[in-house]
Amino acid sequence: MNRLSIYVLALGVFLTATSELVVSGILHTIATDLNTSIALAGQLVTAYSIAFAIGTPLIVSLTSRMGRRKVLVGALAVFILGCIACSSSSDISVLLISRMILGASSGVYLVVAFSAAAKLVPTEKLGSAIGTIILGFSSAMILGVPIGMTITNWLNWHAIFIILGLFSLVVTFVIIRLLPEIEGDEPVSFKQQFKVLGSVVIVSGLILTFFRESGNSILFTYLTPFITDVLHMKASAISIVMLVFGIFGTIGSRLGGYGVDRWGASRIITGSMIIHVAALALLPLFSGSLMIGLVLIALMISSMFVAGPAIQTYFIQQAPQSSNLVLSLNTSIIHLGLASGAGVGGVVINATSTTLYNPWVAGFIVTLGLAAALISFSLGKKRLMTSEG
């Protein structure tokens, strides 16, 4: 029953993540329909990310003692209202506000889903449970975006949010009926919860997330021009390649969850990030070979998703009493890292007039993340030895 509950939680993540990702694929359609510029329509992505980054840790902290089922249902209820608002928006300003509602509610749902999954399974199965939740997000990349684009072509972009709202309503009822009552965090004061931010172990772990996501964004924001301009692939084949990359990401998240349960979070993070950096370092050197370039990108994506469940599990293990707060801060930092990386990648392209060197810059930034991870692991071991002594 617990396993089914986790898959239901992952389905909710799929729906909320699709609401985030699908807009990039239909941005031109929205801009045309609302008679606005692409630049202004692009702020729909920014509005979502800002609400996600700021609203998530605040709301998660305020609801940390509430039962997980209540918070999940509440987050989905607000998400459904956001979907209704998006589907009925005929003005860009209204749509921007609606996107902020979706961003905050999606962030809360994701963090609480991680927390609930962690409490539904025994400790030795924690990695697999977290991996399943992340699978919901990676599936949105593979299926959610192309399905959303197809619905837009078939009906209109408003219909996407109506369908997301209807499916979310079904998931809400299933959670109410299926999910057992799960206690929130122990009654720890806000002051005690935020004390965890004074831990170098946690702070260096959050720095790992920032550098890792920044490095990823330096390449991924400009991945399409890299593949077409540097690897010389035909633009018509990009969608198929992206689908294959998404499949590699899904496999990676499953392997990551399994690996955490078998070998531990720190080993999986270290190993996957070394492979990640190596692939980035080699990519420009093999720019003359399309096949090798695509294999290196697929390897990088797999290693990136392998680390995902390990990082979430690591935070839960290091701050069990404040896991909701730390996970919410981690998701906020992910969005800040993505925004920073996109900016840095643009600067590199402007300076060099090519995307060729973006993988090297990305590799350097991810290496800084690996250094932060090693510091966190080392200090975590010392803290454990001290407490045992």
C-alpha positions as CSV (number, residue, x, y, z in Angstrom):
1,M,0.0,0.0,0.0
2,N,2.9,2.4,0.9
3,R,4.4,1.7,-2.5
4,L,1.2,2.7,-4.3
5,S,0.9,5.8,-2.1
6,I,4.4,6.9,-3.3
7,Y,3.4,6.4,-6.9
8,V,0.3,8.5,-6.4
9,L,2.6,11.2,-4.9
10,A,4.8,11.0,-7.9
11,L,1.8,11.4,-10.2
12,G,1.0,14.6,-8.4
13,V,4.6,15.8,-9.0
14,F,4.3,14.9,-12.7
15,L,1.2,17.2,-12.9
16,T,2.7,20.1,-11.0
17,A,6.1,19.8,-12.8
18,T,4.3,19.8,-16.2
19,S,2.6,23.1,-15.3
20,E,6.1,24.5,-14.8
21,L,7.8,23.1,-17.8
22,V,5.1,23.3,-20.5
23,V,5.1,27.0,-20.8
24,S,8.5,27.2,-22.4
25,G,7.3,24.9,-25.2
26,I,4.2,27.0,-25.9
27,L,5.6,30.5,-25.2
28,H,5.1,31.8,-28.7
29,T,1.5,30.6,-28.8
30,I,0.7,32.4,-25.5
31,A,2.4,35.6,-26.6
32,T,0.5,35.6,-29.9
33,D,-2.9,34.8,-28.2
34,L,-2.4,37.5,-25.5
35,N,-1.1,40.0,-28.0
36,T,2.2,40.5,-26.1
37,S,5.9,40.2,-26.8
38,I,7.9,37.0,-26.4
39,A,10.1,38.8,-23.8
40,L,7.1,39.7,-21.6
41,A,5.6,36.2,-22.0
42,G,9.0,34.8,-20.9
43,Q,8.4,36.5,-17.5
44,L,5.8,33.7,-17.0
45,V,8.7,31.4,-16.3
46,T,10.4,34.0,-14.0
47,A,7.2,34.6,-12.1
48,Y,6.8,30.9,-11.4
49,S,10.4,30.5,-10.3
50,I,10.3,33.5,-8.0
51,A,7.1,32.3,-6.3
52,F,8.5,28.8,-6.0
53,A,11.8,30.0,-4.5
54,I,10.3,32.5,-2.0
55,G,7.0,31.0,-1.2
56,T,8.0,27.4,-0.7
57,P,10.3,27.6,2.3
58,L,8.0,30.2,4.0
59,I,4.8,28.1,3.6
60,V,6.6,24.8,4.4
61,S,8.0,26.2,7.6
62,L,4.5,27.5,8.7
63,T,2.9,24.2,8.0
64,S,5.8,21.9,9.2
65,R,3.8,20.6,12.2
66,M,0.6,19.8,10.3
67,G,-0.1,16.3,9.0
68,R,1.5,15.6,5.7
69,R,-1.8,14.6,4.0
70,K,-3.5,17.8,5.0
71,V,-0.7,19.9,3.5
72,L,-0.6,17.8,0.3
73,V,-4.3,18.2,-0.2
74,G,-4.1,21.9,0.6
75,A,-1.3,22.4,-1.9
76,L,-3.1,20.6,-4.6
77,A,-6.3,22.6,-3.9
78,V,-4.4,25.8,-4.4
79,F,-2.7,24.4,-7.4
80,I,-6.2,23.5,-8.9
81,L,-7.3,27.1,-8.3
82,G,-4.2,28.3,-10.1
83,C,-5.0,26.1,-13.0
84,I,-8.5,27.5,-13.2
85,A,-7.1,31.0,-13.1
86,C,-4.6,30.2,-15.9
87,S,-7.2,28.6,-18.1
88,S,-9.4,31.6,-17.8
89,S,-6.7,34.3,-18.2
90,S,-7.1,36.6,-21.2
91,D,-4.6,39.2,-19.9
92,I,-0.8,38.7,-19.4
93,S,-1.0,40.4,-15.9
94,V,-3.6,38.0,-14.7
95,L,-1.7,35.0,-16.1
96,L,1.5,36.2,-14.3
97,I,-0.4,36.2,-11.0
98,S,-1.8,32.8,-11.8
99,R,1.6,31.4,-12.5
100,M,2.8,32.7,-9.1
101,I,0.0,30.7,-7.5
102,L,1.1,27.6,-9.4
103,G,4.7,28.2,-8.5
104,A,4.2,28.4,-4.7
105,S,1.7,25.5,-4.5
106,S,3.9,23.3,-6.7
107,G,6.9,23.9,-4.6
108,V,5.1,23.1,-1.4
109,Y,3.6,19.9,-2.9
110,L,7.1,18.7,-4.1
111,V,8.8,19.3,-0.8
112,V,6.0,17.7,1.3
113,A,5.9,14.8,-1.2
114,F,9.6,14.1,-0.4
115,S,8.9,14.4,3.3
116,A,5.8,12.1,3.1
117,A,7.7,9.5,1.0
118,A,10.5,9.4,3.5
119,K,8.1,8.6,6.3
120,L,6.2,5.9,4.4
121,V,9.2,3.6,3.9
122,P,11.9,2.0,6.1
123,T,15.2,3.7,6.2
124,E,16.9,1.2,3.9
125,K,14.3,2.0,1.2
126,L,14.6,5.8,1.5
127,G,16.7,6.3,-1.7
128,S,14.2,4.3,-3.9
129,A,11.2,6.3,-2.5
130,I,12.9,9.6,-3.2
131,G,13.9,8.3,-6.6
132,T,10.3,7.5,-7.4
133,I,9.2,11.1,-6.5
134,I,11.9,12.5,-8.8
135,L,10.7,10.1,-11.5
136,G,7.5,12.2,-11.5
137,F,9.5,15.3,-12.3
138,S,11.7,13.7,-15.0
139,S,8.6,12.1,-16.6
140,A,7.2,15.6,-16.9
141,M,10.2,16.5,-19.0
142,I,9.8,13.5,-21.3
143,L,6.0,13.3,-21.6
144,G,4.4,16.4,-20.0
145,V,5.9,19.0,-22.3
146,P,5.3,17.2,-25.7
147,I,1.7,16.3,-24.5
148,G,1.1,19.9,-23.6
149,M,2.3,21.1,-27.0
150,T,0.1,18.5,-28.7
151,I,-3.0,19.7,-26.7
152,T,-2.2,23.3,-27.6
153,N,-2.1,22.4,-31.3
154,W,-5.2,20.2,-31.0
155,L,-7.3,22.6,-28.8
156,N,-5.6,25.6,-27.3
157,W,-3.1,26.5,-24.5
158,H,-6.0,27.1,-22.0
159,A,-7.0,23.5,-22.3
160,I,-3.7,22.3,-20.8
161,F,-4.4,23.9,-17.5
162,I,-8.0,22.6,-17.5
163,I,-6.7,19.1,-18.0
164,L,-4.0,19.5,-15.3
165,G,-6.6,20.8,-12.9
166,L,-9.0,17.9,-13.5
167,F,-6.3,15.2,-13.1
168,S,-5.0,17.0,-10.0
169,L,-8.5,16.9,-8.6
170,V,-8.5,13.1,-9.1
171,V,-5.1,12.8,-7.4
172,T,-6.4,14.9,-4.5
173,F,-9.3,12.5,-3.9
174,V,-7.0,9.4,-4.2
175,I,-4.6,11.0,-1.6
176,I,-7.5,11.6,0.8
177,R,-8.6,8.0,0.4
178,L,-5.3,6.2,0.1
179,L,-2.6,8.0,2.0
180,P,-2.3,7.2,5.7
181,E,-2.2,10.1,8.2
182,I,1.5,11.1,8.4
183,E,2.7,13.3,11.2
184,G,4.5,16.5,10.4
185,D,7.9,17.4,11.8
186,E,8.4,17.2,15.6
187,P,7.3,20.3,17.5
188,V,10.5,22.2,17.1
189,S,10.5,26.0,17.3
190,F,11.2,28.1,14.3
191,K,14.4,29.3,16.0
192,Q,15.5,25.7,16.4
193,Q,14.6,24.8,12.8
194,F,16.6,27.7,11.4
195,K,19.5,26.8,13.6
196,V,20.3,24.1,11.1
197,L,21.4,26.9,8.7
198,G,24.3,27.4,11.1
199,S,25.5,23.9,10.3
200,V,28.4,23.9,7.9
201,V,27.4,20.4,6.8
202,I,24.0,21.7,5.6
203,V,25.3,25.0,4.2
204,S,28.0,23.3,2.2
205,G,25.4,20.9,0.9
206,L,23.2,23.8,-0.2
207,I,26.3,25.3,-1.9
208,L,26.7,22.0,-3.7
209,T,23.2,22.3,-5.1
210,F,23.7,25.9,-6.2
211,F,26.9,25.2,-8.1
212,R,25.6,21.9,-9.5
213,E,22.4,23.5,-10.9
214,S,24.3,26.6,-12.1
215,G,26.7,24.4,-14.0
216,N,23.8,22.4,-15.5
217,S,22.0,25.5,-16.6
218,I,25.1,27.0,-18.3
219,L,24.9,24.1,-20.8
220,F,21.2,23.1,-20.8
221,T,19.8,26.5,-21.4
222,Y,21.7,26.6,-24.7
223,L,21.7,22.9,-25.4
224,T,19.7,23.1,-28.6
225,P,22.1,25.7,-30.3
226,F,25.0,23.6,-29.0
227,I,23.7,20.5,-30.7
228,T,22.8,22.2,-33.9
229,D,25.7,24.7,-34.2
230,V,28.6,22.8,-32.6
231,L,27.6,19.1,-33.2
232,H,25.9,20.0,-36.5
233,M,22.7,18.0,-36.0
234,K,19.7,18.9,-38.1
235,A,17.1,20.9,-36.2
236,S,14.4,18.5,-37.3
237,A,15.9,15.7,-35.2
238,I,16.2,17.7,-31.9
239,S,12.8,16.6,-30.5
240,I,13.7,12.9,-30.9
241,V,17.1,13.4,-29.3
242,M,15.5,15.3,-26.4
243,L,13.1,12.5,-25.8
244,V,16.0,10.0,-25.7
245,F,17.9,12.3,-23.3
246,G,14.7,12.3,-21.1
247,I,14.6,8.5,-21.1
248,F,18.3,8.5,-19.9
249,G,17.3,10.9,-17.2
250,T,14.5,8.7,-16.0
251,I,16.8,5.6,-15.9
252,G,19.3,7.7,-14.0
253,S,16.8,8.7,-11.3
254,R,15.8,5.0,-10.8
255,L,19.5,3.9,-10.6
256,G,20.2,6.7,-8.2
257,G,17.5,5.7,-5.8
258,Y,18.6,2.1,-5.9
259,G,22.3,3.1,-5.5
260,V,21.6,5.2,-2.4
261,D,19.9,2.3,-0.7
262,R,22.8,0.0,-1.6
263,W,25.9,2.2,-1.2
264,G,24.9,5.4,0.6
265,A,24.1,8.9,-0.5
266,S,27.6,10.4,-0.3
267,R,29.2,7.7,-2.5
268,I,26.5,8.1,-5.2
269,I,26.8,11.9,-5.2
270,T,30.6,11.8,-5.4
271,G,30.7,9.1,-8.2
272,S,28.0,10.7,-10.3
273,M,29.5,14.2,-10.1
274,I,32.9,12.9,-11.1
275,I,31.4,11.3,-14.2
276,H,29.3,14.5,-14.8
277,V,32.5,16.7,-14.7
278,A,34.4,14.3,-17.0
279,A,31.7,14.3,-19.6
280,L,31.5,18.1,-19.6
281,A,35.3,18.3,-19.9
282,L,35.4,15.9,-22.9
283,L,32.5,17.4,-24.8
284,P,34.2,20.3,-26.6
285,L,37.2,18.0,-27.4
286,F,34.9,15.7,-29.4
287,S,32.8,18.5,-31.0
288,G,33.7,17.1,-34.4
289,S,31.9,13.8,-33.8
290,L,28.1,14.0,-33.5
291,M,27.7,10.5,-32.1
292,I,30.4,10.8,-29.4
293,G,29.0,14.3,-28.5
294,L,25.5,12.9,-28.0
295,V,26.8,9.9,-26.0
296,L,28.7,12.3,-23.7
297,I,25.6,14.5,-23.2
298,A,23.5,11.3,-22.5
299,L,26.1,10.2,-19.9
300,M,26.1,13.6,-18.3
301,I,22.3,13.7,-18.1
302,S,22.2,10.2,-16.6
303,S,24.8,11.1,-13.9
304,M,22.9,14.3,-13.2
305,F,19.7,12.4,-12.5
306,V,21.5,9.7,-10.5
307,A,22.6,12.3,-8.1
308,G,19.1,13.8,-7.6
309,P,17.7,11.2,-5.2
310,A,21.0,11.0,-3.4
311,I,21.1,14.8,-2.6
312,Q,17.5,14.8,-1.4
313,T,18.2,11.7,0.8
314,Y,21.4,13.3,2.1
315,F,19.5,16.3,3.4
316,I,16.8,14.2,5.0
317,Q,19.5,12.2,6.8
318,Q,21.6,15.2,8.0
319,A,18.6,17.3,9.3
320,P,15.8,14.9,10.2
321,Q,14.1,17.4,12.5
322,S,14.2,20.2,10.0
323,S,14.0,18.2,6.8
324,N,11.0,20.1,5.4
325,L,12.8,23.4,5.9
326,V,16.1,22.2,4.4
327,L,14.4,20.5,1.4
328,S,12.4,23.6,0.7
329,L,15.5,25.8,0.8
330,N,17.2,23.3,-1.5
331,T,14.4,23.6,-4.1
332,S,14.7,27.4,-3.9
333,I,18.4,27.3,-4.4
334,I,17.9,25.0,-7.4
335,H,15.8,27.7,-9.1
336,L,18.4,30.4,-8.2
337,G,21.1,28.2,-9.6
338,L,19.2,27.6,-12.8
339,A,18.7,31.4,-13.2
340,S,22.4,32.2,-12.5
341,G,23.7,29.5,-14.8
342,A,21.5,30.8,-17.7
343,G,22.9,34.3,-17.2
344,V,26.5,33.0,-17.0
345,G,26.0,30.9,-20.1
346,G,24.7,33.9,-22.0
347,V,27.8,36.0,-21.0
348,V,30.1,33.2,-22.2
349,I,28.3,33.1,-25.6
350,N,28.5,36.8,-26.0
351,A,32.2,36.8,-25.2
352,T,33.1,33.9,-27.5
353,S,30.3,34.1,-30.1
354,T,29.9,30.3,-29.8
355,T,28.4,27.7,-27.4
356,L,31.5,25.5,-27.8
357,Y,33.0,26.6,-24.5
358,N,29.9,26.4,-22.3
359,P,30.6,22.8,-21.3
360,W,34.0,23.7,-19.9
361,V,32.6,26.6,-17.9
362,A,29.8,24.4,-16.7
363,G,32.4,21.7,-15.8
364,F,34.4,24.2,-13.7
365,I,31.2,25.3,-11.8
366,V,30.1,21.7,-11.2
367,T,33.6,20.9,-9.9
368,L,33.1,23.7,-7.3
369,G,29.9,21.9,-6.3
370,L,31.8,18.6,-5.9
371,A,34.3,20.4,-3.6
372,A,31.4,21.7,-1.5
373,A,30.0,18.1,-1.4
374,L,33.3,16.6,-0.2
375,I,33.6,19.3,2.5
376,S,30.0,18.5,3.7
377,F,30.7,14.8,3.7
378,S,33.9,15.2,5.7
379,L,32.4,17.5,8.3
380,G,29.3,15.2,8.5
381,K,31.6,12.2,9.4
382,K,33.4,14.2,12.0
383,R,30.1,15.3,13.6
384,L,28.9,11.7,13.6
385,M,32.2,10.5,15.3
386,T,32.0,13.2,17.9
387,S,28.3,12.4,18.7
388,E,29.2,8.7,19.0
389,G,32.2,9.4,21.1
